[in-house]
Amino acid sequence: MPRKRFQDPEPKTGLQSAQYLLKKIGLGKENYYFWKQIGKALVCTYAVIGAVWWYNETSPLGWWTLKPKPKEERELAHLYERRQFPYPGDEEAMKEFIARGGMIGTTIGPKGMAEGDKDEADYKKELKDKKFEQEAQKLWLRMRNEVIAEFQEKGFDVE
């Protein structure tokens, strides 16, 4: 039998033991101010993140434009714009939508040509090939002009 000084004066009810456990893990009444501050911080953080997300969707600048976009990327920007799709039951709007180009990469465009389904790597490869062709053309013209100049120096008539 335990000594009298170690006995509780009255037995604890279920609610009192629950409050005791909540107090032990930091959810008691004295922790109210702390959790209020945490809640305010979360609301402010999510508000800022939501505003940035919304600005990203509607921004004229794009996302984190710390460096200018190259000319080729600006020319291809129309491929990534949001498109408004018509309601499928509206025949007139569907015909107008298809006449404007339809869904990029998935439907037949107004000229009757199937548009390819390309991703970013394909566009980068295409730009790289285009630049390579331009450089090859410049080199060819320079070499051709040098050869023509040499022939003209030697007295040949070259057109």
DSSP file (Angstrom, degrees, kcal/mol; ACC not computed):
  #  RESIDUE AA STRUCTURE BP1 BP2  ACC     N-H-->O    O-->H-N    N-H-->O    O-->H-N    TCO  KAPPA ALPHA  PHI   PSI    X-CA   Y-CA   Z-CA
    1    1 A M              0   0    0      0, 0.0     2,-0.0     0, 0.0     0, 0.0   0.000 360.0 360.0 360.0 129.0    0.0    0.0    0.0
    2    2 A P        -     0   0    0      0, 0.0     5,-0.1     0, 0.0     2,-0.0  -0.279 360.0 -98.9 -71.2 157.5    1.4    3.4   -1.1
    3    3 A R    >   -     0   0    0      1,-0.1     3,-0.8     3,-0.0     4,-0.4  -0.303  30.1-115.5 -70.5 159.6    2.1    6.1    1.5
    4    4 A K  G >  S+     0   0    0      1,-0.2     3,-0.9     2,-0.2    -1,-0.1   0.822 110.4  60.2 -68.5 -32.6   -0.4    8.8    1.9
    5    5 A R  G 3  S+     0   0    0      1,-0.2    -1,-0.2     3,-0.0    -2,-0.0   0.735 104.9  50.1 -72.9 -18.6    1.8   11.7    0.7
    6    6 A F  G <  S+     0   0    0     -3,-0.8    -1,-0.2     2,-0.1     2,-0.2   0.513  90.1  99.4 -93.4  -5.6    2.2   10.0   -2.7
    7    7 A Q  S <  S-     0   0    0     -3,-0.9    -3,-0.0    -4,-0.4     3,-0.0  -0.550  80.3-112.6 -81.2 145.4   -1.5    9.5   -3.4
    8    8 A D        -     0   0    0     -2,-0.2    -1,-0.1     1,-0.1    -2,-0.1  -0.525  20.1-130.6 -71.7 142.2   -3.4   11.8   -5.6
    9    9 A P  S    S+     0   0    0      0, 0.0    -1,-0.1     0, 0.0    -2,-0.0   0.872  91.9   9.3 -64.3 -33.9   -6.0   13.8   -3.6
   10   10 A E  S    S-     0   0    0     -3,-0.0     2,-0.1     0, 0.0     0, 0.0  -0.997  90.0-101.9-142.4 146.7   -8.6   12.9   -6.1
   11   11 A P        -     0   0    0      0, 0.0     2,-0.2     0, 0.0     0, 0.0  -0.391  41.5-112.4 -68.7 146.2   -8.6   10.5   -9.0
   12   12 A K        -     0   0    0      1,-0.1     2,-0.1    -2,-0.1    -4,-0.0  -0.521  24.8-138.3 -80.0 143.2   -8.1   12.0  -12.5
   13   13 A T     >  -     0   0    0     -2,-0.2     4,-1.9     1,-0.1     5,-0.2  -0.403  30.9-100.2 -88.3 174.6  -11.0   11.9  -15.0
   14   14 A G  H  > S+     0   0    0      1,-0.2     4,-1.9     2,-0.2     5,-0.1   0.877 122.8  52.0 -63.1 -38.6  -10.4   11.1  -18.7
   15   15 A L  H  > S+     0   0    0      1,-0.2     4,-2.4     2,-0.2    -1,-0.2   0.892 108.8  50.1 -66.8 -40.1  -10.6   14.8  -19.7
   16   16 A Q  H  > S+     0   0    0      1,-0.2     4,-2.1     2,-0.2    -1,-0.2   0.896 110.8  48.5 -66.7 -39.0   -8.0   15.8  -17.1
   17   17 A S  H  X S+     0   0    0     -4,-1.9     4,-2.2     2,-0.2    -1,-0.2   0.868 110.8  51.7 -69.7 -33.7   -5.6   13.0  -18.3
   18   18 A A  H  X S+     0   0    0     -4,-1.9     4,-2.6     2,-0.2    -2,-0.2   0.922 110.4  48.2 -66.3 -43.2   -6.1   14.1  -21.9
   19   19 A Q  H  X S+     0   0    0     -4,-2.4     4,-2.3     1,-0.2    -2,-0.2   0.884 110.4  52.8 -63.2 -37.4   -5.3   17.8  -21.0
   20   20 A Y  H  X S+     0   0    0     -4,-2.1     4,-1.8     2,-0.2    -2,-0.2   0.924 110.8  46.1 -62.8 -45.4   -2.2   16.5  -19.1
   21   21 A L  H  X S+     0   0    0     -4,-2.2     4,-1.5     2,-0.2    -2,-0.2   0.905 112.3  50.6 -66.2 -40.9   -1.0   14.6  -22.2
   22   22 A L  H  <>S+     0   0    0     -4,-2.6     5,-3.3     1,-0.2     6,-0.4   0.893 109.6  51.4 -63.1 -38.9   -1.7   17.6  -24.5
   23   23 A K  H ><5S+     0   0    0     -4,-2.3     3,-0.9     4,-0.3     5,-0.3   0.884 106.9  54.3 -64.1 -38.0    0.3   19.8  -22.1
   24   24 A K  H 3<5S+     0   0    0     -4,-1.8    -1,-0.2     1,-0.2    -2,-0.2   0.841 110.4  45.2 -66.1 -33.6    3.2   17.4  -22.2
   25   25 A I  T 3<5S-     0   0    0     -4,-1.5    -1,-0.2    -5,-0.1    -2,-0.2   0.356 125.0 -97.4 -95.3   6.5    3.4   17.5  -26.0
   26   26 A G  T < 5S+     0   0    0     -3,-0.9    -3,-0.2    -4,-0.4    -2,-0.1   0.707  95.3 108.1  93.5  21.4    3.1   21.3  -26.3
   27   27 A L      < +     0   0    0     -5,-3.3    -4,-0.3    -6,-0.2    -5,-0.1   0.038  47.2 120.4-117.9  26.2   -0.6   21.7  -27.0
   28   28 A G  S >  S-     0   0    0     -6,-0.4     3,-1.2    -5,-0.3     4,-0.1  -0.175  81.0 -93.1 -81.9-179.6   -1.8   23.1  -23.7
   29   29 A K  G >  S+     0   0    0      1,-0.3     3,-1.4     2,-0.2     4,-0.3   0.828 123.7  58.8 -64.6 -32.3   -3.5   26.5  -23.0
   30   30 A E  G 3  S+     0   0    0      1,-0.3    -1,-0.3     2,-0.1     3,-0.3   0.654 101.1  56.9 -73.7 -13.0   -0.1   28.1  -22.3
   31   31 A N  G <> S+     0   0    0     -3,-1.2     4,-2.1     1,-0.2    -1,-0.3   0.327  76.7 100.6 -95.1   6.4    1.1   27.2  -25.8
   32   32 A Y  H <> S+     0   0    0     -3,-1.4     4,-2.1     1,-0.2    -1,-0.2   0.915  79.6  50.2 -59.3 -46.9   -1.8   29.0  -27.5
   33   33 A Y  H  > S+     0   0    0     -4,-0.3     4,-2.2    -3,-0.3    -1,-0.2   0.894 109.3  52.4 -60.8 -41.7    0.2   32.1  -28.4
   34   34 A F  H  > S+     0   0    0     -4,-0.2     4,-2.2     1,-0.2    -1,-0.2   0.937 111.9  44.2 -59.8 -48.9    3.0   30.0  -29.9
   35   35 A W  H  X S+     0   0    0     -4,-2.1     4,-2.3     1,-0.2    -1,-0.2   0.806 110.1  56.8 -69.5 -28.3    0.6   28.1  -32.2
   36   36 A K  H  X S+     0   0    0     -4,-2.1     4,-2.3    -5,-0.2    -1,-0.2   0.923 108.6  46.5 -65.5 -43.2   -1.2   31.3  -33.1
   37   37 A Q  H  X S+     0   0    0     -4,-2.2     4,-2.5     2,-0.2    -2,-0.2   0.898 111.2  51.7 -65.0 -41.0    2.1   32.8  -34.3
   38   38 A I  H  X S+     0   0    0     -4,-2.2     4,-2.3     1,-0.2    -1,-0.2   0.917 109.9  50.3 -60.8 -43.3    2.9   29.6  -36.2
   39   39 A G  H  X S+     0   0    0     -4,-2.3     4,-2.4     2,-0.2    -2,-0.2   0.912 110.2  49.0 -62.1 -44.0   -0.5   29.8  -37.9
   40   40 A K  H  X S+     0   0    0     -4,-2.3     4,-2.6     1,-0.2     5,-0.2   0.914 110.6  51.2 -61.7 -42.9    0.0   33.4  -38.9
   41   41 A A  H  X S+     0   0    0     -4,-2.5     4,-2.5     1,-0.2    -2,-0.2   0.911 110.9  48.1 -62.4 -42.1    3.4   32.6  -40.3
   42   42 A L  H  X S+     0   0    0     -4,-2.3     4,-2.7     2,-0.2     5,-0.2   0.913 111.5  49.7 -65.3 -42.2    1.9   29.7  -42.4
   43   43 A V  H  X S+     0   0    0     -4,-2.4     4,-2.1     2,-0.2    -2,-0.2   0.932 113.5  45.9 -62.4 -45.3   -0.9   31.9  -43.7
   44   44 A C  H  X S+     0   0    0     -4,-2.6     4,-2.4     2,-0.2    -2,-0.2   0.915 113.0  50.2 -64.0 -42.6    1.5   34.7  -44.7
   45   45 A T  H  X S+     0   0    0     -4,-2.5     4,-2.6    -5,-0.2    -2,-0.2   0.941 112.9  45.0 -61.4 -48.0    3.9   32.2  -46.3
   46   46 A Y  H  X S+     0   0    0     -4,-2.7     4,-2.5     1,-0.2    -1,-0.2   0.839 111.0  54.7 -67.4 -31.3    1.2   30.5  -48.4
   47   47 A A  H  X S+     0   0    0     -4,-2.1     4,-2.3    -5,-0.2    -1,-0.2   0.925 110.8  45.2 -65.5 -43.7   -0.2   33.9  -49.3
   48   48 A V  H  X S+     0   0    0     -4,-2.4     4,-2.5     2,-0.2    -2,-0.2   0.929 114.2  48.5 -65.2 -44.8    3.2   35.0  -50.7
   49   49 A I  H  X S+     0   0    0     -4,-2.6     4,-2.5     1,-0.2    -2,-0.2   0.907 112.3  49.7 -62.2 -41.5    3.7   31.7  -52.5
   50   50 A G  H  X S+     0   0    0     -4,-2.5     4,-2.6     2,-0.2    -1,-0.2   0.893 110.4  49.7 -64.0 -40.0    0.2   31.9  -54.0
   51   51 A A  H  X S+     0   0    0     -4,-2.3     4,-2.6     2,-0.2    -2,-0.2   0.911 112.5  47.2 -65.5 -41.7    0.8   35.5  -55.2
   52   52 A V  H  X S+     0   0    0     -4,-2.5     4,-2.2     2,-0.2    -2,-0.2   0.904 112.7  49.9 -65.3 -40.5    4.1   34.5  -56.8
   53   53 A W  H  X S+     0   0    0     -4,-2.5     4,-1.6     2,-0.2    -2,-0.2   0.926 112.5  46.8 -63.2 -45.2    2.4   31.5  -58.4
   54   54 A W  H  X S+     0   0    0     -4,-2.6     4,-1.6     1,-0.2    -2,-0.2   0.911 111.8  50.9 -63.3 -42.5   -0.5   33.7  -59.7
   55   55 A Y  H  X S+     0   0    0     -4,-2.6     4,-1.4     1,-0.2    -1,-0.2   0.873 106.2  56.0 -63.9 -35.8    2.1   36.3  -61.0
   56   56 A N  H  < S+     0   0    0     -4,-2.2    -1,-0.2     1,-0.2    -2,-0.2   0.884 108.2  48.2 -61.9 -38.2    4.0   33.5  -62.8
   57   57 A E  H  < S+     0   0    0     -4,-1.6    -1,-0.2     1,-0.2    -2,-0.2   0.831 125.6  27.9 -71.1 -31.8    0.8   32.5  -64.6
   58   58 A T  H  < S+     0   0    0     -4,-1.6    -2,-0.2    -5,-0.1    -1,-0.2   0.339  91.0 126.0-112.9   5.9    0.0   36.1  -65.7
   59   59 A S     <  -     0   0    0     -4,-1.4     4,-0.1    -5,-0.2    -3,-0.0  -0.391  49.9-154.5 -73.2 138.4    3.4   37.6  -65.8
   60   60 A P  S    S+     0   0    0      0, 0.0    -1,-0.1     0, 0.0    -4,-0.1   0.622  96.4  55.7 -78.7 -11.9    4.6   39.4  -68.9
   61   61 A L  S    S-     0   0    0      1,-0.2     2,-0.1     0, 0.0    -5,-0.1   0.741 100.0-135.1 -91.3 -25.3    8.2   38.6  -67.8
   62   62 A G        -     0   0    0     -7,-0.2     2,-0.6    -6,-0.1     3,-0.4  -0.440  48.1 -38.5  89.8-175.8    8.0   34.9  -67.4
   63   63 A W  S    S-     0   0    0      1,-0.2     3,-0.2    -2,-0.1    -7,-0.0  -0.776 118.0 -21.2 -94.1 118.9    9.4   33.0  -64.5
   64   64 A W  S    S-     0   0    0     -2,-0.6     2,-2.0     1,-0.2     3,-0.3   0.931  71.3-174.7  53.6  57.2   12.8   34.2  -63.1
   65   65 A T        +     0   0    0     -3,-0.4    -1,-0.2     1,-0.2     4,-0.1  -0.520  28.7 142.6 -83.7  75.8   13.9   36.1  -66.2
   66   66 A L        +     0   0    0     -2,-2.0    -1,-0.2    -3,-0.2    -2,-0.1   0.666  68.2  41.3 -87.8 -18.5   17.3   37.1  -64.9
   67   67 A K  S    S-     0   0    0     -3,-0.3    -1,-0.1     0, 0.0     2,-0.0  -0.964  97.2-102.1-126.5 147.5   18.9   36.6  -68.3
   68   68 A P        -     0   0    0      0, 0.0    -2,-0.1     0, 0.0     0, 0.0  -0.331  36.5-114.0 -68.8 148.2   17.4   37.6  -71.6
   69   69 A K        -     0   0    0      1,-0.1     5,-0.0    -4,-0.1    -4,-0.0  -0.589  33.8-110.2 -79.4 141.9   15.8   35.0  -73.8
   70   70 A P     >  -     0   0    0      0, 0.0     4,-2.0     0, 0.0     3,-0.3  -0.285  28.1-109.1 -68.0 160.3   17.5   34.2  -77.1
   71   71 A K  H  > S+     0   0    0      1,-0.2     4,-2.2     2,-0.2     5,-0.2   0.879 117.7  54.4 -57.9 -42.3   15.8   35.3  -80.3
   72   72 A E  H  > S+     0   0    0      1,-0.2     4,-1.4     2,-0.2    -1,-0.2   0.887 108.1  49.5 -62.6 -39.0   15.0   31.7  -81.3
   73   73 A E  H  4 S+     0   0    0     -3,-0.3     4,-0.3     1,-0.2    -1,-0.2   0.888 109.8  51.0 -68.3 -38.3   13.2   31.0  -78.0
   74   74 A R  H >< S+     0   0    0     -4,-2.0     3,-0.9     1,-0.2     4,-0.3   0.880 107.9  53.5 -64.7 -36.3   11.2   34.2  -78.4
   75   75 A E  H 3< S+     0   0    0     -4,-2.2     3,-0.4     1,-0.2    -1,-0.2   0.825 112.0  44.5 -67.0 -30.2   10.1   33.1  -81.9
   76   76 A L  T >< S+     0   0    0     -4,-1.4     3,-1.6     1,-0.2     4,-0.3   0.385  84.6  99.0 -93.1   3.7    8.9   29.8  -80.5
   77   77 A A  G X   +     0   0    0     -3,-0.9     3,-1.8    -4,-0.3     4,-0.3   0.815  69.9  67.9 -62.8 -30.4    7.1   31.3  -77.5
   78   78 A H  G >  S+     0   0    0     -3,-0.4     3,-0.7    -4,-0.3    -1,-0.3   0.738  89.5  65.9 -63.3 -20.0    3.8   31.1  -79.2
   79   79 A L  G <  S+     0   0    0     -3,-1.6    -1,-0.3     1,-0.2    -2,-0.2   0.727 104.1  44.8 -71.6 -19.8    3.9   27.3  -79.0
   80   80 A Y  G <  S+     0   0    0     -3,-1.8    -1,-0.2    -4,-0.3    -2,-0.2   0.336  84.7 117.4-108.1   6.3    3.7   27.5  -75.2
   81   81 A E  S <  S-     0   0    0     -3,-0.7     2,-0.2    -4,-0.3    -3,-0.0  -0.384  74.5-101.0 -71.6 152.5    0.9   30.1  -74.8
   82   82 A R        -     0   0    0     -2,-0.1     2,-0.4     1,-0.0    -1,-0.1  -0.528  39.0-152.3 -71.7 139.7   -2.3   29.0  -73.1
   83   83 A R        -     0   0    0     -2,-0.2     2,-0.6    -3,-0.1    20,-0.0  -0.922  10.7-131.5-117.8 141.4   -5.0   28.2  -75.6
   84   84 A Q        -     0   0    0     -2,-0.4    -2,-0.0     0, 0.0     0, 0.0  -0.812  23.9-151.8 -90.4 121.6   -8.7   28.5  -75.0
   85   85 A F        -     0   0    0     -2,-0.6     9,-0.1     1,-0.1     2,-0.0  -0.757  13.9-123.5 -95.7 139.2  -10.5   25.4  -76.2
   86   86 A P        -     0   0    0      0, 0.0    -1,-0.1     0, 0.0     0, 0.0  -0.322  34.9 -89.5 -76.2 162.6  -14.1   25.5  -77.3
   87   87 A Y    >   -     0   0    0      1,-0.1     3,-1.8    -2,-0.0     7,-0.2  -0.553  38.1-127.3 -68.3 132.9  -16.9   23.5  -75.9
   88   88 A P  T 3  S+     0   0    0      0, 0.0    -1,-0.1     0, 0.0     6,-0.1   0.763 105.2  56.0 -60.2 -25.9  -17.1   20.2  -77.8
   89   89 A G  T 3  S+     0   0    0      1,-0.1     2,-1.1     4,-0.0    -2,-0.0   0.653  83.7  91.9 -80.2 -13.5  -20.8   20.5  -78.6
   90   90 A D    <>  -     0   0    0     -3,-1.8     4,-2.1     1,-0.2     5,-0.2  -0.700  55.4-174.7 -86.8  99.4  -20.4   24.0  -80.3
   91   91 A E  H  > S+     0   0    0     -2,-1.1     4,-2.4     1,-0.2     5,-0.2   0.898  80.4  50.2 -63.2 -43.9  -19.9   23.1  -84.0
   92   92 A E  H  > S+     0   0    0      1,-0.2     4,-2.2     2,-0.2    -1,-0.2   0.920 112.3  46.7 -64.0 -43.7  -19.2   26.7  -85.1
   93   93 A A  H  > S+     0   0    0      1,-0.2     4,-2.4     2,-0.2    -1,-0.2   0.874 111.3  52.7 -66.3 -36.0  -16.6   27.3  -82.4
   94   94 A M  H  X S+     0   0    0     -4,-2.1     4,-2.4     2,-0.2    -2,-0.2   0.909 109.3  48.8 -65.6 -41.4  -14.9   23.9  -83.2
   95   95 A K  H  X S+     0   0    0     -4,-2.4     4,-2.2     2,-0.2    -2,-0.2   0.912 113.1  47.4 -64.0 -41.5  -14.6   24.8  -86.9
   96   96 A E  H  X S+     0   0    0     -4,-2.2     4,-1.7     2,-0.2    -2,-0.2   0.897 111.3  51.8 -65.0 -40.0  -13.2   28.2  -86.0
   97   97 A F  H  X>S+     0   0    0     -4,-2.4     5,-2.6     1,-0.2     4,-0.7   0.914 111.7  45.5 -63.0 -44.4  -10.7   26.6  -83.6
   98   98 A I  H ><5S+     0   0    0     -4,-2.4     3,-0.7     1,-0.2    -1,-0.2   0.865 109.8  55.5 -68.2 -35.6   -9.5   24.1  -86.2
   99   99 A A  H 3<5S+     0   0    0     -4,-2.2    -1,-0.2     1,-0.2    -2,-0.2   0.843 105.5  52.5 -65.9 -31.7   -9.2   26.9  -88.8
  100  100 A R  H 3<5S-     0   0    0     -4,-1.7    -1,-0.2    -5,-0.1    -2,-0.2   0.642 137.7 -79.4 -77.9 -14.0   -7.0   28.8  -86.4
  101  101 A G  T <<5 -     0   0    0     -3,-0.7    -3,-0.2    -4,-0.7     6,-0.2   0.286  55.7-135.0 135.6 -11.6   -4.7   25.8  -86.0
  102  102 A G      < -     0   0    0     -5,-2.6     2,-0.5    -6,-0.2     7,-0.1  -0.194  65.3 -12.6  64.1-155.8   -6.4   23.5  -83.5
  103  103 A M  S >> S-     0   0    0      5,-0.1     3,-1.7     1,-0.1     4,-1.6  -0.696  81.4-113.9 -82.2 125.3   -4.4   22.0  -80.7
  104  104 A I  T 34 S+     0   0    0     -2,-0.5    -1,-0.1     1,-0.3    -2,-0.1  -0.366  94.4   3.6 -62.5 127.8   -0.7   22.4  -81.3
  105  105 A G  T 34 S+     0   0    0      2,-0.2    -1,-0.3    -2,-0.1     3,-0.1   0.371 125.6  62.9  84.9  -5.8    1.0   19.1  -81.9
  106  106 A T  T <4 S+     0   0    0     -3,-1.7     2,-0.2    10,-0.1    -2,-0.2   0.629  94.3  45.1-126.8 -19.4   -2.1   16.9  -81.8
  107  107 A T  S  < S-     0   0    0     -4,-1.6     8,-1.1    -6,-0.2     2,-0.5  -0.720  86.5 -90.2-123.5 173.1   -4.4   17.8  -84.6
  108  108 A I  B     -A  114   0A   0     -2,-0.2     6,-0.2     6,-0.2    -7,-0.1  -0.721  47.6-133.5 -83.6 127.9   -4.3   18.6  -88.3
  109  109 A G    >   -     0   0    0      4,-1.7     3,-1.6    -2,-0.5   -10,-0.1  -0.002  31.0 -87.6 -74.2-177.4   -3.8   22.3  -88.8
  110  110 A P  T 3  S+     0   0    0      0, 0.0    -1,-0.1     0, 0.0   -11,-0.1   0.734 125.6  56.5 -67.5 -22.8   -5.7   24.5  -91.2
  111  111 A K  T 3  S-     0   0    0      2,-0.2     3,-0.1   -10,-0.0   -12,-0.0   0.413 117.3-109.8 -89.9   2.7   -3.3   23.8  -94.1
  112  112 A G  S <  S+     0   0    0     -3,-1.6     2,-0.5     1,-0.3    -4,-0.0   0.617  76.9 130.0  83.1  12.5   -3.9   20.0  -93.8
  113  113 A M        -     0   0    0     -6,-0.0    -4,-1.7     0, 0.0     2,-0.3  -0.865  60.5-123.6-104.2 131.6   -0.5   19.3  -92.5
  114  114 A A  B     -A  108   0A   0     -2,-0.5     2,-0.4    -6,-0.2    -6,-0.2  -0.565  26.3-133.9 -72.4 128.8   -0.1   17.2  -89.3
  115  115 A E        -     0   0    0     -8,-1.1     2,-0.1    -2,-0.3    -1,-0.1  -0.683  22.4-117.7 -86.1 135.1    1.9   19.1  -86.8
  116  116 A G        -     0   0    0     -2,-0.4     2,-1.0     1,-0.1   -10,-0.1  -0.346  16.0-122.7 -72.5 151.1    4.6   17.1  -85.1
  117  117 A D        +     0   0    0    -11,-0.1     2,-0.3    -2,-0.1    -1,-0.1  -0.800  45.2 173.7 -94.8  97.9    4.6   16.4  -81.4
  118  118 A K        -     0   0    0     -2,-1.0     2,-0.2     4,-0.0    -3,-0.0  -0.779  18.4-157.4-110.6 149.1    7.9   17.9  -80.3
  119  119 A D     >  -     0   0    0     -2,-0.3     4,-1.7     1,-0.0     3,-0.3  -0.509  43.4 -83.5-110.8-173.2    9.4   18.4  -76.9
  120  120 A E  H  > S+     0   0    0      1,-0.2     4,-2.4     2,-0.2     5,-0.2   0.858 125.3  55.5 -62.1 -38.2   12.2   20.8  -75.7
  121  121 A A  H  > S+     0   0    0      1,-0.2     4,-2.5     2,-0.2    -1,-0.2   0.885 106.2  52.0 -63.8 -38.3   15.0   18.5  -76.8
  122  122 A D  H  > S+     0   0    0     -3,-0.3     4,-2.6     2,-0.2    -1,-0.2   0.915 110.2  48.1 -64.9 -41.7   13.7   18.4  -80.3
  123  123 A Y  H  X S+     0   0    0     -4,-1.7     4,-2.6     2,-0.2    -2,-0.2   0.907 111.6  49.9 -65.3 -40.7   13.5   22.2  -80.5
  124  124 A K  H  X S+     0   0    0     -4,-2.4     4,-2.4     2,-0.2    -2,-0.2   0.916 112.2  47.7 -63.0 -41.8   17.0   22.6  -79.1
  125  125 A K  H  X S+     0   0    0     -4,-2.5     4,-2.7     2,-0.2    -2,-0.2   0.906 111.3  51.2 -64.7 -40.8   18.3   20.1  -81.7
  126  126 A E  H  X S+     0   0    0     -4,-2.6     4,-2.3     2,-0.2    -2,-0.2   0.914 111.5  46.9 -62.5 -42.9   16.5   21.9  -84.4
  127  127 A L  H  X S+     0   0    0     -4,-2.6     4,-2.5     2,-0.2    -2,-0.2   0.899 111.9  51.1 -65.3 -39.7   18.0   25.2  -83.3
  128  128 A K  H  X S+     0   0    0     -4,-2.4     4,-2.3     1,-0.2    -2,-0.2   0.925 111.1  47.6 -63.5 -44.6   21.5   23.7  -83.1
  129  129 A D  H  X S+     0   0    0     -4,-2.7     4,-2.4     2,-0.2    -1,-0.2   0.896 111.0  52.0 -62.3 -40.2   21.1   22.2  -86.6
  130  130 A K  H  X S+     0   0    0     -4,-2.3     4,-2.1     2,-0.2    -2,-0.2   0.922 110.8  46.8 -63.3 -44.6   19.9   25.6  -88.0
  131  131 A K  H  X S+     0   0    0     -4,-2.5     4,-2.4     1,-0.2    -1,-0.2   0.896 111.2  52.5 -63.7 -39.8   22.9   27.4  -86.5
  132  132 A F  H  X S+     0   0    0     -4,-2.3     4,-2.5     1,-0.2    -2,-0.2   0.915 109.1  49.4 -62.0 -43.3   25.2   24.7  -87.9
  133  133 A E  H  X S+     0   0    0     -4,-2.4     4,-2.5     2,-0.2    -1,-0.2   0.897 110.5  50.6 -63.1 -40.3   23.8   25.2  -91.3
  134  134 A Q  H  X S+     0   0    0     -4,-2.1     4,-2.4     2,-0.2    -2,-0.2   0.925 111.6  47.0 -63.5 -44.3   24.2   29.0  -91.1
  135  135 A E  H  X S+     0   0    0     -4,-2.4     4,-2.4     2,-0.2    -2,-0.2   0.896 112.1  50.5 -64.8 -39.8   27.8   28.7  -90.1
  136  136 A A  H  X S+     0   0    0     -4,-2.5     4,-2.5     2,-0.2    -1,-0.2   0.904 110.2  50.5 -64.3 -40.6   28.5   26.2  -92.9
  137  137 A Q  H  X S+     0   0    0     -4,-2.5     4,-2.4     2,-0.2    -2,-0.2   0.921 110.8  48.9 -63.2 -43.5   26.9   28.5  -95.4
  138  138 A K  H  X S+     0   0    0     -4,-2.4     4,-2.3     2,-0.2    -2,-0.2   0.929 112.8  47.7 -60.7 -45.4   29.0   31.4  -94.2
  139  139 A L  H  X S+     0   0    0     -4,-2.4     4,-2.6     1,-0.2     5,-0.2   0.910 111.3  50.7 -63.1 -42.9   32.2   29.3  -94.4
  140  140 A W  H  X S+     0   0    0     -4,-2.5     4,-2.5     1,-0.2    -1,-0.2   0.924 111.3  47.7 -61.3 -45.6   31.3   28.1  -97.9
  141  141 A L  H  X S+     0   0    0     -4,-2.4     4,-2.5     2,-0.2    -1,-0.2   0.894 111.9  50.1 -64.1 -40.1   30.7   31.7  -99.2
  142  142 A R  H  X S+     0   0    0     -4,-2.3     4,-2.1     2,-0.2    -2,-0.2   0.932 112.7  45.9 -63.7 -45.9   33.9   32.9  -97.7
  143  143 A M  H  X S+     0   0    0     -4,-2.6     4,-2.3     2,-0.2    -2,-0.2   0.912 112.7  51.1 -63.8 -41.7   35.9   30.1  -99.2
  144  144 A R  H  X S+     0   0    0     -4,-2.5     4,-2.5     1,-0.2    -2,-0.2   0.916 110.2  48.8 -61.5 -45.0   34.2   30.6 -102.6
  145  145 A N  H  X S+     0   0    0     -4,-2.5     4,-2.4     1,-0.2    -1,-0.2   0.880 110.5  51.3 -64.6 -37.3   35.0   34.3 -102.6
  146  146 A E  H  X S+     0   0    0     -4,-2.1     4,-2.3     2,-0.2    -2,-0.2   0.917 111.0  47.5 -64.1 -42.9   38.6   33.6 -101.7
  147  147 A V  H  X S+     0   0    0     -4,-2.3     4,-2.3     2,-0.2    -2,-0.2   0.915 112.4  49.4 -65.3 -42.2   38.9   31.2 -104.6
  148  148 A I  H  X S+     0   0    0     -4,-2.5     4,-2.4     1,-0.2    -1,-0.2   0.911 110.6  50.9 -61.5 -42.8   37.3   33.6 -107.0
  149  149 A A  H  X S+     0   0    0     -4,-2.4     4,-2.0     1,-0.2    -1,-0.2   0.901 109.8  50.0 -63.1 -40.5   39.6   36.4 -105.8
  150  150 A E  H  X S+     0   0    0     -4,-2.3     4,-1.6     2,-0.2    -2,-0.2   0.927 111.5  48.1 -63.7 -44.5   42.7   34.1 -106.4
  151  151 A F  H  X>S+     0   0    0     -4,-2.3     5,-2.4     1,-0.2     4,-0.5   0.896 110.8  51.0 -62.6 -40.5   41.5   33.2 -109.9
  152  152 A Q  H ><5S+     0   0    0     -4,-2.4     3,-0.7     1,-0.2    -1,-0.2   0.867 107.3  53.9 -66.8 -34.6   40.9   36.9 -110.8
  153  153 A E  H 3<5S+     0   0    0     -4,-2.0    -1,-0.2     1,-0.2    -2,-0.2   0.856 107.5  51.2 -64.4 -35.0   44.4   37.8 -109.5
  154  154 A K  H 3<5S-     0   0    0     -4,-1.6    -1,-0.2    -5,-0.1    -2,-0.2   0.543 125.7-102.0 -81.1  -7.0   45.9   35.2 -111.9
  155  155 A G  T <<5S+     0   0    0     -3,-0.7    -3,-0.2    -4,-0.5     2,-0.2   0.484  73.6 139.2 104.1   1.7   43.9   36.6 -114.8
  156  156 A F      < -     0   0    0     -5,-2.4     2,-0.8    -6,-0.2    -1,-0.3  -0.534  53.6-125.7 -79.1 147.8   41.0   34.2 -115.2
  157  157 A D        +     0   0    0     -2,-0.2     2,-0.5     2,-0.0    -5,-0.1  -0.836  37.2 174.8 -95.2 107.2   37.6   35.6 -115.9
  158  158 A V              0   0    0     -2,-0.8    -6,-0.0   -10,-0.1    -2,-0.0  -0.943 360.0 360.0-117.6 131.3   35.2   34.2 -113.2
  159  159 A E              0   0    0     -2,-0.5    -1,-0.1     0, 0.0   -11,-0.0   0.432 360.0 360.0 -97.7 360.0   31.6   35.2 -112.9
